[in-house]
Amino acid sequence: MATPTAEPAEVKHVEPDATVVEGQATPPDWPAGKQKSVTVIFNPVSGQSDPEERKQRIEEALAEHGYKAQHLVTTKEQGARFFTEQALQDGVDLLAVSGGDGTVVEVAGALVGKNVPLAIFPAGTGNLLSVNLNIPTQVPEGVHAALFGDKRSLDLACVTLPDTGEQKYFAIIAGAGYDAAVIRDADREAKNKMGLFAYFWSAANNLDKKPVRTTLRLDGGQPLVRMAKSVMVANMGRLQGGLEVIPDANPQSGDLEVAVLKAESLGDWAHLAWSAITNQLRDEKYIEYRRAKRVEVEFTFPQPFQYDGEDVGMVSGFTAEIIPNAVQVMVPKEAPV
């Protein structure tokens, strides 16, 4: 998959288009006689469904509303960002993506600062963006939300890796340590065999991962030193099944939520799991929550790192910064803010 790049120093705050009114989105206006169409960035390897059947479902759902689907199919050589930039050059009023979270975030990163709304047709294994934004996983309902839903201005975040200087956008959670080890070991082969259970299998196998001395600096303040099993920085906080691991994360808040995970023993994890199920994580002693617009993290030795489910490899630290009002996303009218 192509790697999105960003220049957060130049895109600190993206003002929404003055014509956008939250909760009052309508399908694009089309000149008389012109075929109404929706450009779809299509990842054929996302999820476990047959890609041709997925294409057909999208085409049929759009056709019911008088639209034609124009699929731009990603490859290893030409990823989602490449086709998004191509679509922007050609001129589009609405851009849809059919793929997993990685594909969606890659498209969203290319739309930062552009007044082109993004529609999501979830097709991955986890589909955390659709979980957090209440976007339907079924194609007909997803198409209806794309054409007749609400247009919401949402924050993104940009993470910088000090080892390489690379910058990557994320929409949900970036993290280092235990959470990233779970993502790493639930690879494509495991997900193809077990689906979502690949994450549970990986989580159990990584329980013995040891905490590491970690230094955090929030908004340039004094350093905070912790022994952490995992450090997660979130723009949205819900995982599969609606489980909120970072309850106060909100993609319209202009802030990032930081979670420092301290659980070690099996008993600690059992206590943590119960708190998550009963919605009591805010009071959980095995997680420390903080809030900031910019988060700098350093480790005493390299840790696995992930952003929005993408395994990046080992890092000695990272910096994450919020980009308010970065992208416009179509959601169902009944979806909560």
C-alpha positions as CSV (number, residue, x, y, z in Angstrom):
1,M,0.0,0.0,0.0
2,A,1.3,3.4,-0.8
3,T,2.5,5.5,2.1
4,P,0.7,8.8,2.7
5,T,2.8,11.8,3.5
6,A,1.8,15.0,5.2
7,E,3.2,18.4,6.2
8,P,1.4,19.2,9.4
9,A,3.4,22.4,9.9
10,E,1.6,23.8,6.9
11,V,-1.8,22.2,7.7
12,K,-2.4,23.0,11.4
13,H,-6.1,24.0,11.0
14,V,-8.2,23.4,7.9
15,E,-11.3,25.6,7.9
16,P,-14.4,23.8,6.6
17,D,-15.9,24.9,3.3
18,A,-18.2,27.8,4.0
19,T,-21.0,26.1,2.0
20,V,-21.0,23.1,4.4
21,V,-23.8,23.0,6.8
22,E,-23.6,20.2,9.4
23,G,-26.7,18.0,9.0
24,Q,-27.8,19.4,5.7
25,A,-25.9,17.4,3.0
26,T,-27.6,16.5,-0.3
27,P,-26.4,14.7,-3.4
28,P,-24.1,16.7,-5.7
29,D,-25.9,18.8,-8.4
30,W,-25.3,17.4,-11.9
31,P,-25.6,19.4,-15.2
32,A,-28.6,18.3,-17.3
33,G,-27.8,15.4,-19.6
34,K,-24.6,14.4,-17.7
35,Q,-24.4,10.9,-16.3
36,K,-24.5,11.0,-12.5
37,S,-21.5,9.0,-11.2
38,V,-19.6,8.3,-8.0
39,T,-15.8,7.6,-8.2
40,V,-15.0,4.7,-5.9
41,I,-11.4,4.0,-4.8
42,F,-11.6,0.2,-4.7
43,N,-9.1,-2.1,-2.8
44,P,-9.7,-5.6,-4.2
45,V,-7.7,-7.4,-1.4
46,S,-9.6,-5.8,1.6
47,G,-11.6,-8.1,3.8
48,Q,-12.7,-11.6,2.9
49,S,-15.5,-11.1,0.3
50,D,-15.2,-11.7,-3.4
51,P,-14.1,-8.3,-5.0
52,E,-16.2,-8.7,-8.1
53,E,-19.3,-9.4,-6.0
54,R,-18.5,-6.4,-3.9
55,K,-18.2,-4.2,-7.0
56,Q,-21.5,-5.5,-8.3
57,R,-23.3,-4.7,-5.0
58,I,-21.9,-1.2,-5.1
59,E,-23.0,-0.7,-8.8
60,E,-26.5,-2.0,-8.1
61,A,-27.0,0.1,-5.0
62,L,-25.9,3.3,-6.8
63,A,-28.0,2.4,-9.9
64,E,-31.1,2.3,-7.7
65,H,-30.6,6.1,-7.1
66,G,-29.7,6.8,-10.8
67,Y,-25.9,6.8,-10.3
68,K,-23.1,5.0,-12.0
69,A,-20.0,3.7,-10.2
70,Q,-16.6,4.5,-11.6
71,H,-14.1,2.1,-9.9
72,L,-10.5,3.0,-9.6
73,V,-8.8,-0.3,-8.5
74,T,-5.7,-0.1,-6.3
75,T,-2.6,-2.2,-6.8
76,K,0.7,-2.7,-5.0
77,E,2.3,-0.2,-7.5
78,Q,-0.6,2.3,-7.5
79,G,-2.2,2.7,-4.1
80,A,-5.2,4.6,-2.8
81,R,-3.4,8.0,-2.6
82,F,-2.4,7.8,-6.2
83,F,-5.9,7.3,-7.4
84,T,-7.3,9.9,-5.0
85,E,-5.0,12.5,-6.4
86,Q,-5.9,11.4,-9.9
87,A,-9.6,11.8,-9.1
88,L,-9.1,15.2,-7.6
89,Q,-7.3,16.3,-10.8
90,D,-10.2,15.0,-12.9
91,G,-12.7,16.9,-10.7
92,V,-15.1,15.1,-8.4
93,D,-17.9,16.2,-6.1
94,L,-18.0,13.1,-4.0
95,L,-15.3,10.4,-3.5
96,A,-16.1,7.0,-2.1
97,V,-13.8,4.3,-0.9
98,S,-14.4,0.5,-0.7
99,G,-11.7,-1.0,1.5
100,G,-10.4,-1.4,5.0
101,D,-9.4,1.3,7.4
102,G,-5.9,1.5,5.9
103,T,-7.3,2.3,2.5
104,V,-9.8,4.7,3.9
105,V,-7.2,6.7,5.9
106,E,-4.9,6.8,2.9
107,V,-7.7,8.4,0.9
108,A,-8.6,10.8,3.7
109,G,-5.0,11.9,4.0
110,A,-5.1,12.9,0.4
111,L,-8.3,14.9,0.9
112,V,-6.9,17.1,3.8
113,G,-7.7,20.7,2.9
114,K,-9.8,19.7,-0.1
115,N,-13.6,20.5,-0.1
116,V,-14.5,17.1,-1.4
117,P,-16.5,14.9,0.9
118,L,-15.6,11.3,1.6
119,A,-18.0,8.3,1.6
120,I,-17.1,5.0,3.1
121,F,-18.2,1.6,2.0
122,P,-16.6,-0.6,4.6
123,A,-14.9,-3.7,3.3
124,G,-12.1,-4.6,5.7
125,T,-11.8,-7.0,8.6
126,G,-12.1,-4.6,11.4
127,N,-13.7,-1.5,9.8
128,L,-13.1,0.6,12.9
129,L,-13.9,3.9,11.1
130,S,-17.4,2.7,10.3
131,V,-17.8,1.5,13.9
132,N,-16.8,4.9,15.3
133,L,-18.8,6.9,12.8
134,N,-21.9,4.7,12.8
135,I,-21.5,4.0,9.0
136,P,-23.5,1.0,7.9
137,T,-21.5,-2.1,6.8
138,Q,-24.1,-3.2,4.3
139,V,-23.6,-1.7,0.9
140,P,-27.2,-0.4,0.2
141,E,-27.3,1.5,3.5
142,G,-23.8,2.7,3.0
143,V,-24.7,4.1,-0.4
144,H,-27.8,5.8,1.0
145,A,-25.6,7.5,3.7
146,A,-23.2,8.6,1.0
147,L,-25.8,10.2,-1.1
148,F,-28.4,11.5,1.4
149,G,-26.6,11.5,4.8
150,D,-24.9,14.3,6.8
151,K,-21.6,15.9,5.9
152,R,-19.4,16.1,9.0
153,S,-16.1,17.9,9.3
154,L,-13.7,15.6,11.3
155,D,-10.2,15.8,12.7
156,L,-7.3,13.7,11.6
157,A,-4.0,13.3,13.2
158,C,-0.5,13.2,11.8
159,V,2.3,11.0,13.4
160,T,6.0,11.5,12.8
161,L,8.5,8.8,13.4
162,P,11.9,10.1,14.7
163,D,13.9,7.2,13.4
164,T,13.0,7.9,9.7
165,G,11.2,11.3,9.8
166,E,8.2,9.7,8.0
167,Q,4.8,11.4,8.5
168,K,1.6,9.4,8.3
169,Y,-2.1,10.4,8.8
170,F,-4.3,8.4,11.1
171,A,-8.0,8.7,11.9
172,I,-8.5,6.3,14.9
173,I,-5.6,5.2,17.0
174,A,-1.8,5.1,16.8
175,G,0.0,3.1,19.4
176,A,3.3,1.5,20.4
177,G,3.9,-1.6,22.5
178,Y,1.3,-4.3,23.3
179,D,-1.5,-3.0,21.0
180,A,1.0,-2.8,18.0
181,A,2.3,-6.3,18.7
182,V,-1.3,-7.6,18.5
183,I,-1.8,-5.8,15.2
184,R,1.5,-7.1,13.9
185,D,0.8,-10.8,14.7
186,A,-2.8,-10.6,13.4
187,D,-1.4,-10.4,9.8
188,R,-3.2,-10.9,6.5
189,E,-2.7,-14.7,6.6
190,A,-4.1,-15.0,10.1
191,K,-7.1,-12.7,9.3
192,N,-7.9,-14.7,6.2
193,K,-8.0,-17.9,8.3
194,M,-9.7,-16.6,11.4
195,G,-11.3,-13.2,10.6
196,L,-11.7,-11.1,13.7
197,F,-10.6,-14.0,15.9
198,A,-7.1,-13.4,14.7
199,Y,-6.9,-10.3,16.9
200,F,-8.0,-12.3,20.0
201,W,-5.5,-15.0,19.3
202,S,-2.7,-12.5,18.9
203,A,-3.8,-10.6,22.0
204,A,-3.5,-13.8,24.1
205,N,-0.1,-14.6,22.6
206,N,1.3,-11.2,23.5
207,L,0.1,-11.0,27.1
208,D,3.6,-11.7,28.4
209,K,5.0,-8.6,26.8
210,K,6.9,-6.6,29.4
211,P,6.4,-2.9,30.2
212,V,9.0,-0.4,29.1
213,R,10.2,2.9,30.6
214,T,8.4,5.6,28.6
215,T,8.7,9.4,28.5
216,L,5.8,11.5,27.4
217,R,5.6,15.2,26.7
218,L,2.2,16.8,26.2
219,D,1.9,20.1,24.4
220,G,5.5,20.8,25.1
221,G,5.1,20.5,28.9
222,Q,7.2,18.8,31.5
223,P,8.2,15.2,30.7
224,L,6.1,12.4,32.3
225,V,8.0,9.1,32.9
226,R,5.9,5.9,33.1
227,M,6.4,2.1,32.9
228,A,4.0,1.3,30.1
229,K,2.9,-1.8,28.4
230,S,1.4,0.3,25.6
231,V,0.9,3.9,24.7
232,M,-2.0,4.8,22.5
233,V,-3.0,8.2,21.0
234,A,-6.5,8.3,19.8
235,N,-8.7,10.5,17.6
236,M,-11.5,8.0,18.0
237,G,-11.7,5.4,20.7
238,R,-14.1,2.5,19.8
239,L,-13.0,-1.0,18.8
240,Q,-14.9,-3.9,17.4
241,G,-18.2,-4.6,19.0
242,G,-18.5,-1.0,20.1
243,L,-16.0,-1.5,22.9
244,E,-14.7,1.9,23.9
245,V,-11.0,1.6,25.0
246,I,-10.5,5.4,25.0
247,P,-13.9,6.7,26.0
248,D,-13.5,10.4,25.6
249,A,-11.8,10.4,22.1
250,N,-13.9,12.5,19.8
251,P,-13.0,13.4,16.1
252,Q,-14.6,16.8,16.4
253,S,-12.9,17.9,19.7
254,G,-9.7,19.3,18.3
255,D,-7.7,17.2,20.8
256,L,-6.0,13.8,21.0
257,E,-6.7,11.4,23.9
258,V,-3.7,9.6,25.3
259,A,-3.9,6.2,27.1
260,V,-1.0,4.7,29.0
261,L,-1.6,1.0,29.5
262,K,-0.1,-0.5,32.7
263,A,-1.7,-3.9,33.1
264,E,0.8,-6.8,33.5
265,S,-0.6,-9.9,35.1
266,L,-3.5,-12.0,33.9
267,G,-5.5,-10.7,36.8
268,D,-4.8,-7.2,35.8
269,W,-6.1,-7.9,32.2
270,A,-9.2,-9.6,33.6
271,H,-9.9,-6.6,35.7
272,L,-9.3,-4.3,32.7
273,A,-11.5,-6.3,30.4
274,W,-14.4,-6.2,33.0
275,S,-14.0,-2.4,33.3
276,A,-14.2,-2.1,29.5
277,I,-17.3,-4.2,29.3
278,T,-19.0,-2.3,32.1
279,N,-17.9,1.1,30.7
280,Q,-15.8,2.0,33.8
281,L,-12.4,2.5,32.1
282,R,-12.3,6.2,33.1
283,D,-11.8,5.0,36.7
284,E,-9.5,2.1,35.8
285,K,-6.1,2.1,37.7
286,Y,-4.4,0.1,35.0
287,I,-4.9,2.9,32.4
288,E,-3.8,6.5,32.7
289,Y,-5.7,9.0,30.5
290,R,-4.4,12.4,29.3
291,R,-5.4,14.9,26.7
292,A,-3.3,17.1,24.3
293,K,-3.0,18.5,20.9
294,R,0.6,17.3,20.5
295,V,2.1,14.2,22.0
296,E,5.8,13.3,22.1
297,V,6.7,9.7,23.2
298,E,10.1,8.2,23.7
299,F,11.0,4.6,24.7
300,T,14.2,3.2,26.3
301,F,14.3,0.6,23.6
302,P,12.4,0.1,20.3
303,Q,8.7,-0.9,20.4
304,P,6.4,-2.2,17.7
305,F,4.2,0.6,16.3
306,Q,0.9,0.8,14.4
307,Y,-1.5,3.4,13.2
308,D,-5.1,2.6,12.3
309,G,-4.2,-1.1,12.2
310,E,-1.2,-0.7,9.9
311,D,2.0,-2.4,11.2
312,V,4.9,0.0,10.8
313,G,7.7,-1.9,12.5
314,M,9.9,-1.0,15.5
315,V,10.3,2.6,16.6
316,S,12.2,4.4,19.4
317,G,9.3,6.9,19.8
318,F,6.8,9.0,17.9
319,T,5.1,12.4,17.8
320,A,1.4,12.8,17.1
321,E,-0.4,16.0,16.4
322,I,-4.1,16.8,15.8
323,I,-5.3,18.4,12.6
324,P,-8.7,19.9,13.3
325,N,-11.5,19.9,10.6
326,A,-9.2,18.0,8.3
327,V,-11.7,16.1,6.2
328,Q,-15.5,15.9,5.4
329,V,-17.1,12.5,5.8
330,M,-20.6,11.4,4.9
331,V,-22.5,9.7,7.7
332,P,-26.1,8.6,8.2
333,K,-28.4,11.4,9.3
334,E,-29.2,9.5,12.6
335,A,-25.5,9.1,13.5
336,P,-24.6,11.0,16.7
337,V,-21.9,13.7,16.6
